[in-house]
Amino acid sequence: MDKVFTQAPQKQFEFDANVAGVFDDMLCRSIPFYKEVLALSADFALEYAKKDSVILDLGTSTGAMLLEIASKAKIPLRLYGIDNSVSMLEFAQKKLDTYGIKANLICGDILQENFPKCDVIVANYTLQFIRPLERERLVQKIFNALNTGGVFICSEKVICENKTLDFKMIQYYLESKKKRGYSEFEISKKREALENVLIPYSENENKTMLKNAGFSHIQTLFCWVNFTTLIAIKE
């Protein structure tokens, strides 16, 4: 169970061994409808996948997205996952091995690693951790790696352009975390640790970034207060 922030952290948030061991619990308790978003993303990923399609998961962490896709697939697929945390990928490999799922897990920086040509690329709560100056370059790289007709599915924490509403949405979200068992202390310490590490855009900013990269159609698949899932099509 996630107890990472029951004591004051000594550094900024990192996806290290301490986090990897409780990461699935952390996501389920920190991200509203996390499991439903995984299922939704997998369903739409498979809508655009063909036999032997390459599906790439960016920031794959403990492999939950790859597991969700593989468990639903009725055709053979080539699954790839990239993450810069050795600890995360060790958990991902154990999880995939348990279910007999084969995937190419790559430990590396998604800004630097070469992407295979794909029909589907997924990034769950990943872009928000990329510095704004690098984020547009990464999205362009994603677009270039997709085959014509391919899709990019991304889930992100977002901000509201109306500051008053943004404050109310954040407060509503923080109250939801309390209902999931996090204390005021844990919530405040995690916010401190994520400051200047997690930098969210507004939904419109994300859509504009995707459009500027060349995606012809961007649609919201899911939205809950300050969390959203988008699908972008390369035509």
PyRosetta script that sets phi, psi and omega in degrees:
from pyrosetta import init, pose_from_sequence

init()
pose = pose_from_sequence("MDKVFTQAPQKQFEFDANVAGVFDDMLCRSIPFYKEVLALSADFALEYAKKDSVILDLGTSTGAMLLEIASKAKIPLRLYGIDNSVSMLEFAQKKLDTYGIKANLICGDILQENFPKCDVIVANYTLQFIRPLERERLVQKIFNALNTGGVFICSEKVICENKTLDFKMIQYYLESKKKRGYSEFEISKKREALENVLIPYSENENKTMLKNAGFSHIQTLFCWVNFTTLIAIKE")
pose.set_psi(1, 143.7)
pose.set_omega(1, -176.3)
pose.set_phi(2, -67.0)
pose.set_psi(2, 111.2)
pose.set_omega(2, 175.4)
pose.set_phi(3, -126.8)
pose.set_psi(3, 21.5)
pose.set_omega(3, -172.9)
pose.set_phi(4, -58.7)
pose.set_psi(4, -37.4)
pose.set_omega(4, -174.0)
pose.set_phi(5, -108.9)
pose.set_psi(5, 25.6)
pose.set_omega(5, 173.6)
pose.set_phi(6, -75.0)
pose.set_psi(6, -16.0)
pose.set_omega(6, 172.8)
pose.set_phi(7, -125.2)
pose.set_psi(7, 155.6)
pose.set_omega(7, -178.0)
pose.set_phi(8, -63.4)
pose.set_psi(8, 125.8)
pose.set_omega(8, 179.3)
pose.set_phi(9, -69.0)
pose.set_psi(9, 149.7)
pose.set_omega(9, -178.8)
pose.set_phi(10, -96.4)
pose.set_psi(10, 1.4)
pose.set_omega(10, -176.5)
pose.set_phi(11, -156.6)
pose.set_psi(11, 173.3)
pose.set_omega(11, 173.6)
pose.set_phi(12, -65.6)
pose.set_psi(12, 161.1)
pose.set_omega(12, -178.3)
pose.set_phi(13, -60.3)
pose.set_psi(13, 132.3)
pose.set_omega(13, 174.9)
pose.set_phi(14, -135.7)
pose.set_psi(14, 150.3)
pose.set_omega(14, 177.7)
pose.set_phi(15, -87.7)
pose.set_psi(15, 65.6)
pose.set_omega(15, -176.9)
pose.set_phi(16, -95.2)
pose.set_psi(16, -170.3)
pose.set_omega(16, -176.8)
pose.set_phi(17, -62.6)
pose.set_psi(17, -35.1)
pose.set_omega(17, 179.4)
pose.set_phi(18, -63.1)
pose.set_psi(18, -39.7)
pose.set_omega(18, 179.8)
pose.set_phi(19, -76.8)
pose.set_psi(19, -41.3)
pose.set_omega(19, -176.5)
pose.set_phi(20, -56.8)
pose.set_psi(20, -38.2)
pose.set_omega(20, -176.8)
pose.set_phi(21, -66.9)
pose.set_psi(21, -22.0)
pose.set_omega(21, -178.1)
pose.set_phi(22, -123.2)
pose.set_psi(22, 11.7)
pose.set_omega(22, -169.0)
pose.set_phi(23, -63.2)
pose.set_psi(23, -41.7)
pose.set_omega(23, -179.5)
pose.set_phi(24, -61.2)
pose.set_psi(24, -41.9)
pose.set_omega(24, 177.6)
pose.set_phi(25, -66.4)
pose.set_psi(25, -40.0)
pose.set_omega(25, 179.1)
pose.set_phi(26, -59.7)
pose.set_psi(26, -44.4)
pose.set_omega(26, -179.1)
pose.set_phi(27, -67.4)
pose.set_psi(27, -43.0)
pose.set_omega(27, -179.3)
pose.set_phi(28, -62.5)
pose.set_psi(28, -33.5)
pose.set_omega(28, -178.3)
pose.set_phi(29, -91.3)
pose.set_psi(29, -19.4)
pose.set_omega(29, -176.2)
pose.set_phi(30, -100.1)
pose.set_psi(30, -26.0)
pose.set_omega(30, -176.1)
pose.set_phi(31, -113.5)
pose.set_psi(31, 114.0)
pose.set_omega(31, -179.6)
pose.set_phi(32, -58.3)
pose.set_psi(32, 133.9)
pose.set_omega(32, 176.5)
pose.set_phi(33, 59.6)
pose.set_psi(33, 34.3)
pose.set_omega(33, -177.1)
pose.set_phi(34, -57.1)
pose.set_psi(34, -48.8)
pose.set_omega(34, -178.1)
pose.set_phi(35, -65.2)
pose.set_psi(35, -36.7)
pose.set_omega(35, 178.6)
pose.set_phi(36, -66.7)
pose.set_psi(36, -37.6)
pose.set_omega(36, 178.1)
pose.set_phi(37, -66.4)
pose.set_psi(37, -41.2)
pose.set_omega(37, 175.6)
pose.set_phi(38, -58.3)
pose.set_psi(38, -47.2)
pose.set_omega(38, -179.2)
pose.set_phi(39, -62.8)
pose.set_psi(39, -43.7)
pose.set_omega(39, 179.4)
pose.set_phi(40, -62.5)
pose.set_psi(40, -45.4)
pose.set_omega(40, -179.1)
pose.set_phi(41, -63.6)
pose.set_psi(41, -41.2)
pose.set_omega(41, 178.9)
pose.set_phi(42, -64.4)
pose.set_psi(42, -43.1)
pose.set_omega(42, -178.9)
pose.set_phi(43, -60.4)
pose.set_psi(43, -44.4)
pose.set_omega(43, -178.6)
pose.set_phi(44, -76.0)
pose.set_psi(44, -31.2)
pose.set_omega(44, 174.0)
pose.set_phi(45, -59.7)
pose.set_psi(45, -43.8)
pose.set_omega(45, -178.2)
pose.set_phi(46, -71.9)
pose.set_psi(46, -23.5)
pose.set_omega(46, 175.0)
pose.set_phi(47, -62.8)
pose.set_psi(47, -28.8)
pose.set_omega(47, -176.4)
pose.set_phi(48, -106.3)
pose.set_psi(48, 2.6)
pose.set_omega(48, -179.8)
pose.set_phi(49, -91.7)
pose.set_psi(49, 145.8)
pose.set_omega(49, 175.4)
pose.set_phi(50, -119.2)
pose.set_psi(50, 176.2)
pose.set_omega(50, 177.2)
pose.set_phi(51, -56.8)
pose.set_psi(51, 127.9)
pose.set_omega(51, 179.5)
pose.set_phi(52, 67.1)
pose.set_psi(52, 18.2)
pose.set_omega(52, 174.3)
pose.set_phi(53, -61.0)
pose.set_psi(53, 145.7)
pose.set_omega(53, 171.7)
pose.set_phi(54, -89.7)
pose.set_psi(54, 125.8)
pose.set_omega(54, 174.4)
pose.set_phi(55, -118.2)
pose.set_psi(55, 125.3)
pose.set_omega(55, -176.1)
pose.set_phi(56, -113.2)
pose.set_psi(56, 127.9)
pose.set_omega(56, 178.9)
pose.set_phi(57, -108.5)
pose.set_psi(57, 114.5)
pose.set_omega(57, -178.2)
pose.set_phi(58, -93.1)
pose.set_psi(58, 129.6)
pose.set_omega(58, -174.0)
pose.set_phi(59, 69.2)
pose.set_psi(59, 51.3)
pose.set_omega(59, -168.9)
pose.set_phi(60, -68.2)
pose.set_psi(60, -17.4)
pose.set_omega(60, 179.4)
pose.set_phi(61, 48.4)
pose.set_psi(61, -120.0)
pose.set_omega(61, -175.6)
pose.set_phi(62, -89.9)
pose.set_psi(62, 14.2)
pose.set_omega(62, 172.7)
pose.set_phi(63, 82.1)
pose.set_psi(63, 13.7)
pose.set_omega(63, -175.8)
pose.set_phi(64, -62.0)
pose.set_psi(64, -38.9)
pose.set_omega(64, -178.7)
pose.set_phi(65, -69.2)
pose.set_psi(65, -43.4)
pose.set_omega(65, 178.5)
pose.set_phi(66, -62.6)
pose.set_psi(66, -40.2)
pose.set_omega(66, 178.1)
pose.set_phi(67, -63.1)
pose.set_psi(67, -42.6)
pose.set_omega(67, 179.8)
pose.set_phi(68, -62.9)
pose.set_psi(68, -44.1)
pose.set_omega(68, 179.8)
pose.set_phi(69, -65.5)
pose.set_psi(69, -48.9)
pose.set_omega(69, -176.5)
pose.set_phi(70, -62.9)
pose.set_psi(70, -37.0)
pose.set_omega(70, -177.4)
pose.set_phi(71, -70.0)
pose.set_psi(71, -20.3)
pose.set_omega(71, -178.7)
pose.set_phi(72, -102.3)
pose.set_psi(72, -16.0)
pose.set_omega(72, -173.5)
pose.set_phi(73, -67.9)
pose.set_psi(73, 137.8)
pose.set_omega(73, 177.4)
pose.set_phi(74, -110.8)
pose.set_psi(74, 4.7)
pose.set_omega(74, 178.2)
pose.set_phi(75, -132.1)
pose.set_psi(75, 156.1)
pose.set_omega(75, 177.3)
pose.set_phi(76, -67.9)
pose.set_psi(76, 137.5)
pose.set_omega(76, -179.6)
pose.set_phi(77, -131.7)
pose.set_psi(77, 158.3)
pose.set_omega(77, 173.0)
pose.set_phi(78, -108.9)
pose.set_psi(78, 109.9)
pose.set_omega(78, -173.2)
pose.set_phi(79, -101.1)
pose.set_psi(79, 134.0)
pose.set_omega(79, 177.0)
pose.set_phi(80, -128.5)
pose.set_psi(80, 145.0)
pose.set_omega(80, 174.3)
pose.set_phi(81, -138.1)
pose.set_psi(81, 135.1)
pose.set_omega(81, 178.7)
pose.set_phi(82, -121.6)
pose.set_psi(82, 133.4)
pose.set_omega(82, 176.1)
pose.set_phi(83, -152.8)
pose.set_psi(83, 149.6)
pose.set_omega(83, -179.5)
pose.set_phi(84, -95.2)
pose.set_psi(84, 6.0)
pose.set_omega(84, 179.9)
pose.set_phi(85, -106.2)
pose.set_psi(85, 115.8)
pose.set_omega(85, 176.7)
pose.set_phi(86, -60.1)
pose.set_psi(86, -42.0)
pose.set_omega(86, -178.0)
pose.set_phi(87, -61.7)
pose.set_psi(87, -42.8)
pose.set_omega(87, 178.7)
pose.set_phi(88, -62.1)
pose.set_psi(88, -45.6)
pose.set_omega(88, -176.7)
pose.set_phi(89, -68.3)
pose.set_psi(89, -30.1)
pose.set_omega(89, 175.2)
pose.set_phi(90, -63.4)
pose.set_psi(90, -42.3)
pose.set_omega(90, 176.3)
pose.set_phi(91, -65.9)
pose.set_psi(91, -40.7)
pose.set_omega(91, 179.6)
pose.set_phi(92, -61.4)
pose.set_psi(92, -44.3)
pose.set_omega(92, -178.7)
pose.set_phi(93, -63.2)
pose.set_psi(93, -42.9)
pose.set_omega(93, 178.4)
pose.set_phi(94, -62.4)
pose.set_psi(94, -41.3)
pose.set_omega(94, -179.6)
pose.set_phi(95, -64.8)
pose.set_psi(95, -46.9)
pose.set_omega(95, -179.0)
pose.set_phi(96, -66.5)
pose.set_psi(96, -39.3)
pose.set_omega(96, 178.3)
pose.set_phi(97, -61.7)
pose.set_psi(97, -38.1)
pose.set_omega(97, -179.9)
pose.set_phi(98, -58.7)
pose.set_psi(98, -36.2)
pose.set_omega(98, -178.2)
pose.set_phi(99, -98.8)
pose.set_psi(99, 6.1)
pose.set_omega(99, 178.1)
pose.set_phi(100, 68.0)
pose.set_psi(100, 31.6)
pose.set_omega(100, -177.7)
pose.set_phi(101, -100.9)
pose.set_psi(101, 130.0)
pose.set_omega(101, 179.1)
pose.set_phi(102, -97.1)
pose.set_psi(102, 129.9)
pose.set_omega(102, 176.9)
pose.set_phi(103, -150.6)
pose.set_psi(103, 149.6)
pose.set_omega(103, 176.2)
pose.set_phi(104, -90.0)
pose.set_psi(104, 105.5)
pose.set_omega(104, 179.8)
pose.set_phi(105, -98.0)
pose.set_psi(105, 125.4)
pose.set_omega(105, -174.9)
pose.set_phi(106, -118.0)
pose.set_psi(106, 123.6)
pose.set_omega(106, 175.6)
pose.set_phi(107, -89.9)
pose.set_psi(107, 111.2)
pose.set_omega(107, -177.5)
pose.set_phi(108, -177.9)
pose.set_psi(108, 173.9)
pose.set_omega(108, 179.3)
pose.set_phi(109, -85.5)
pose.set_psi(109, 121.7)
pose.set_omega(109, -177.9)
pose.set_phi(110, -64.0)
pose.set_psi(110, -17.5)
pose.set_omega(110, 176.0)
pose.set_phi(111, -76.7)
pose.set_psi(111, -23.7)
pose.set_omega(111, -174.7)
pose.set_phi(112, -107.6)
pose.set_psi(112, -31.3)
pose.set_omega(112, -176.5)
pose.set_phi(113, -67.6)
pose.set_psi(113, 142.9)
pose.set_omega(113, 173.3)
pose.set_phi(114, -76.2)
pose.set_psi(114, 134.7)
pose.set_omega(114, 179.0)
pose.set_phi(115, -94.3)
pose.set_psi(115, 140.3)
pose.set_omega(115, 171.5)
pose.set_phi(116, -71.8)
pose.set_psi(116, 162.2)
pose.set_omega(116, 173.3)
pose.set_phi(117, -69.2)
pose.set_psi(117, 130.8)
pose.set_omega(117, -169.9)
pose.set_phi(118, -128.2)
pose.set_psi(118, 157.4)
pose.set_omega(118, 166.6)
pose.set_phi(119, -96.2)
pose.set_psi(119, -24.5)
pose.set_omega(119, -179.4)
pose.set_phi(120, -142.4)
pose.set_psi(120, 133.9)
pose.set_omega(120, 170.3)
pose.set_phi(121, -126.1)
pose.set_psi(121, 134.3)
pose.set_omega(121, -179.0)
pose.set_phi(122, -122.5)
pose.set_psi(122, 140.5)
pose.set_omega(122, 174.6)
pose.set_phi(123, -141.5)
pose.set_psi(123, 103.5)
pose.set_omega(123, -179.2)
pose.set_phi(124, -95.4)
pose.set_psi(124, 110.9)
pose.set_omega(124, 176.3)
pose.set_phi(125, 54.8)
pose.set_psi(125, 44.4)
pose.set_omega(125, -176.7)
pose.set_phi(126, -113.5)
pose.set_psi(126, -46.2)
pose.set_omega(126, -177.4)
pose.set_phi(127, -57.4)
pose.set_psi(127, -33.2)
pose.set_omega(127, -177.0)
pose.set_phi(128, -63.8)
pose.set_psi(128, -17.1)
pose.set_omega(128, 178.0)
pose.set_phi(129, -95.1)
pose.set_psi(129, -1.0)
pose.set_omega(129, 178.1)
pose.set_phi(130, -93.9)
pose.set_psi(130, 131.5)
pose.set_omega(130, 179.8)
pose.set_phi(131, -55.0)
pose.set_psi(131, 138.5)
pose.set_omega(131, -176.9)
pose.set_phi(132, -50.4)
pose.set_psi(132, -38.3)
pose.set_omega(132, -179.2)
pose.set_phi(133, -65.4)
pose.set_psi(133, -26.6)
pose.set_omega(133, -179.7)
pose.set_phi(134, -95.6)
pose.set_psi(134, -16.6)
pose.set_omega(134, -171.0)
pose.set_phi(135, -65.7)
pose.set_psi(135, -44.2)
pose.set_omega(135, -179.9)
pose.set_phi(136, -64.9)
pose.set_psi(136, -36.5)
pose.set_omega(136, 177.8)
pose.set_phi(137, -64.0)
pose.set_psi(137, -39.9)
pose.set_omega(137, 178.5)
pose.set_phi(138, -65.4)
pose.set_psi(138, -43.5)
pose.set_omega(138, 179.9)
pose.set_phi(139, -63.4)
pose.set_psi(139, -37.4)
pose.set_omega(139, 176.1)
pose.set_phi(140, -64.7)
pose.set_psi(140, -38.8)
pose.set_omega(140, 177.4)
pose.set_phi(141, -63.8)
pose.set_psi(141, -39.7)
pose.set_omega(141, 177.3)
pose.set_phi(142, -62.6)
pose.set_psi(142, -47.3)
pose.set_omega(142, 179.2)
pose.set_phi(143, -58.5)
pose.set_psi(143, -45.3)
pose.set_omega(143, -178.0)
pose.set_phi(144, -64.9)
pose.set_psi(144, -29.8)
pose.set_omega(144, -178.3)
pose.set_phi(145, -79.2)
pose.set_psi(145, -16.4)
pose.set_omega(145, -177.9)
pose.set_phi(146, -82.5)
pose.set_psi(146, 140.9)
pose.set_omega(146, 170.5)
pose.set_phi(147, -71.4)
pose.set_psi(147, 158.8)
pose.set_omega(147, 174.8)
pose.set_phi(148, -58.9)
pose.set_psi(148, 131.6)
pose.set_omega(148, -175.9)
pose.set_phi(149, 89.9)
pose.set_psi(149, -3.0)
pose.set_omega(149, 179.0)
pose.set_phi(150, -78.8)
pose.set_psi(150, 168.9)
pose.set_omega(150, -177.1)
pose.set_phi(151, -133.5)
pose.set_psi(151, 151.3)
pose.set_omega(151, 171.9)
pose.set_phi(152, -116.1)
pose.set_psi(152, 124.5)
pose.set_omega(152, 179.2)
pose.set_phi(153, -115.4)
pose.set_psi(153, 123.3)
pose.set_omega(153, -179.1)
pose.set_phi(154, -135.7)
pose.set_psi(154, 142.1)
pose.set_omega(154, 175.1)
pose.set_phi(155, -115.8)
pose.set_psi(155, 139.0)
pose.set_omega(155, -174.2)
pose.set_phi(156, -147.0)
pose.set_psi(156, 149.8)
pose.set_omega(156, 163.7)
pose.set_phi(157, -78.6)
pose.set_psi(157, 137.8)
pose.set_omega(157, -176.0)
pose.set_phi(158, -128.3)
pose.set_psi(158, 162.1)
pose.set_omega(158, 174.3)
pose.set_phi(159, -108.4)
pose.set_psi(159, 159.3)
pose.set_omega(159, 176.9)
pose.set_phi(160, -99.4)
pose.set_psi(160, 138.6)
pose.set_omega(160, -177.4)
pose.set_phi(161, -72.0)
pose.set_psi(161, -21.3)
pose.set_omega(161, 173.7)
pose.set_phi(162, -87.3)
pose.set_psi(162, 114.8)
pose.set_omega(162, -171.7)
pose.set_phi(163, -63.3)
pose.set_psi(163, -37.4)
pose.set_omega(163, 179.2)
pose.set_phi(164, -66.1)
pose.set_psi(164, -46.0)
pose.set_omega(164, 178.8)
pose.set_phi(165, -66.9)
pose.set_psi(165, -36.6)
pose.set_omega(165, 179.1)
pose.set_phi(166, -59.8)
pose.set_psi(166, -44.1)
pose.set_omega(166, 178.7)
pose.set_phi(167, -60.8)
pose.set_psi(167, -44.3)
pose.set_omega(167, -179.4)
pose.set_phi(168, -65.8)
pose.set_psi(168, -36.9)
pose.set_omega(168, 179.2)
pose.set_phi(169, -67.3)
pose.set_psi(169, -41.2)
pose.set_omega(169, 178.1)
pose.set_phi(170, -62.9)
pose.set_psi(170, -44.2)
pose.set_omega(170, 178.9)
pose.set_phi(171, -62.2)
pose.set_psi(171, -39.5)
pose.set_omega(171, 178.5)
pose.set_phi(172, -63.5)
pose.set_psi(172, -42.2)
pose.set_omega(172, 178.1)
pose.set_phi(173, -63.3)
pose.set_psi(173, -44.0)
pose.set_omega(173, -179.7)
pose.set_phi(174, -63.6)
pose.set_psi(174, -36.2)
pose.set_omega(174, 176.4)
pose.set_phi(175, -64.8)
pose.set_psi(175, -35.9)
pose.set_omega(175, 179.0)
pose.set_phi(176, -66.0)
pose.set_psi(176, -32.3)
pose.set_omega(176, 178.1)
pose.set_phi(177, -68.8)
pose.set_psi(177, -36.1)
pose.set_omega(177, 176.5)
pose.set_phi(178, -62.0)
pose.set_psi(178, -39.7)
pose.set_omega(178, 179.4)
pose.set_phi(179, -65.2)
pose.set_psi(179, -21.7)
pose.set_omega(179, 178.3)
pose.set_phi(180, -93.8)
pose.set_psi(180, 10.5)
pose.set_omega(180, 170.7)
pose.set_phi(181, 102.0)
pose.set_psi(181, 0.5)
pose.set_omega(181, 177.9)
pose.set_phi(182, -82.3)
pose.set_psi(182, 140.0)
pose.set_omega(182, 178.6)
pose.set_phi(183, -83.9)
pose.set_psi(183, 165.5)
pose.set_omega(183, 175.7)
pose.set_phi(184, -57.2)
pose.set_psi(184, -40.2)
pose.set_omega(184, -178.6)
pose.set_phi(185, -64.1)
pose.set_psi(185, -47.4)
pose.set_omega(185, -180.0)
pose.set_phi(186, -61.1)
pose.set_psi(186, -42.2)
pose.set_omega(186, -179.1)
pose.set_phi(187, -63.7)
pose.set_psi(187, -45.7)
pose.set_omega(187, -177.9)
pose.set_phi(188, -67.4)
pose.set_psi(188, -38.7)
pose.set_omega(188, -179.0)
pose.set_phi(189, -71.1)
pose.set_psi(189, -34.8)
pose.set_omega(189, 176.7)
pose.set_phi(190, -68.0)
pose.set_psi(190, -39.3)
pose.set_omega(190, 177.8)
pose.set_phi(191, -61.5)
pose.set_psi(191, -40.8)
pose.set_omega(191, 178.3)
pose.set_phi(192, -63.7)
pose.set_psi(192, -43.3)
pose.set_omega(192, -177.6)
pose.set_phi(193, -66.9)
pose.set_psi(193, -31.0)
pose.set_omega(193, -178.0)
pose.set_phi(194, -88.1)
pose.set_psi(194, -8.1)
pose.set_omega(194, -179.2)
pose.set_phi(195, -60.1)
pose.set_psi(195, 129.3)
pose.set_omega(195, -178.4)
pose.set_phi(196, 67.4)
pose.set_psi(196, 6.6)
pose.set_omega(196, 173.9)
pose.set_phi(197, -106.7)
pose.set_psi(197, -48.4)
pose.set_omega(197, 174.9)
pose.set_phi(198, -99.1)
pose.set_psi(198, 114.7)
pose.set_omega(198, -176.8)
pose.set_phi(199, -122.7)
pose.set_psi(199, 95.9)
pose.set_omega(199, -176.2)
pose.set_phi(200, -80.2)
pose.set_psi(200, 151.2)
pose.set_omega(200, 170.5)
pose.set_phi(201, -100.9)
pose.set_psi(201, 169.0)
pose.set_omega(201, 169.8)
pose.set_phi(202, -77.8)
pose.set_psi(202, 164.1)
pose.set_omega(202, 177.7)
pose.set_phi(203, -59.6)
pose.set_psi(203, -41.5)
pose.set_omega(203, 179.4)
pose.set_phi(204, -64.8)
pose.set_psi(204, -38.3)
pose.set_omega(204, 177.6)
pose.set_phi(205, -64.0)
pose.set_psi(205, -40.5)
pose.set_omega(205, 177.2)
pose.set_phi(206, -63.7)
pose.set_psi(206, -43.3)
pose.set_omega(206, -179.4)
pose.set_phi(207, -66.4)
pose.set_psi(207, -38.9)
pose.set_omega(207, 177.6)
pose.set_phi(208, -64.1)
pose.set_psi(208, -41.8)
pose.set_omega(208, 178.0)
pose.set_phi(209, -60.6)
pose.set_psi(209, -43.0)
pose.set_omega(209, 178.9)
pose.set_phi(210, -66.1)
pose.set_psi(210, -41.5)
pose.set_omega(210, 178.9)
pose.set_phi(211, -63.7)
pose.set_psi(211, -42.7)
pose.set_omega(211, -179.7)
pose.set_phi(212, -64.0)
pose.set_psi(212, -27.3)
pose.set_omega(212, 178.8)
pose.set_phi(213, -75.2)
pose.set_psi(213, -17.5)
pose.set_omega(213, 177.8)
pose.set_phi(214, 121.1)
pose.set_psi(214, -2.9)
pose.set_omega(214, 179.1)
pose.set_phi(215, -65.8)
pose.set_psi(215, 133.6)
pose.set_omega(215, -173.1)
pose.set_phi(216, -86.1)
pose.set_psi(216, -26.3)
pose.set_omega(216, -179.2)
pose.set_phi(217, -145.1)
pose.set_psi(217, 127.9)
pose.set_omega(217, 179.5)
pose.set_phi(218, -125.0)
pose.set_psi(218, 127.0)
pose.set_omega(218, -176.4)
pose.set_phi(219, -130.9)
pose.set_psi(219, 142.8)
pose.set_omega(219, 173.7)
pose.set_phi(220, -80.3)
pose.set_psi(220, 121.6)
pose.set_omega(220, 177.1)
pose.set_phi(221, -88.7)
pose.set_psi(221, -33.3)
pose.set_omega(221, -174.3)
pose.set_phi(222, -154.5)
pose.set_psi(222, 144.8)
pose.set_omega(222, 175.1)
pose.set_phi(223, -150.6)
pose.set_psi(223, 132.6)
pose.set_omega(223, 172.4)
pose.set_phi(224, -137.3)
pose.set_psi(224, 108.6)
pose.set_omega(224, 179.1)
pose.set_phi(225, 48.7)
pose.set_psi(225, -103.3)
pose.set_omega(225, -176.1)
pose.set_phi(226, -110.2)
pose.set_psi(226, 35.6)
pose.set_omega(226, 173.3)
pose.set_phi(227, -134.6)
pose.set_psi(227, 138.6)
pose.set_omega(227, -177.6)
pose.set_phi(228, -144.9)
pose.set_psi(228, 153.6)
pose.set_omega(228, 174.4)
pose.set_phi(229, -124.2)
pose.set_psi(229, 128.3)
pose.set_omega(229, -177.0)
pose.set_phi(230, -119.2)
pose.set_psi(230, 150.4)
pose.set_omega(230, 171.1)
pose.set_phi(231, -124.1)
pose.set_psi(231, 130.7)
pose.set_omega(231, -178.8)
pose.set_phi(232, -122.4)
pose.set_psi(232, 131.9)
pose.set_omega(232, -174.4)
pose.set_phi(233, -108.3)
pose.set_psi(233, 135.5)
pose.set_omega(233, 175.6)
pose.set_phi(234, -99.6)
pose.set_psi(234, 113.2)
pose.set_omega(234, -177.7)
pose.set_phi(235, -115.0)
pose.dump_pdb("model.pdb")
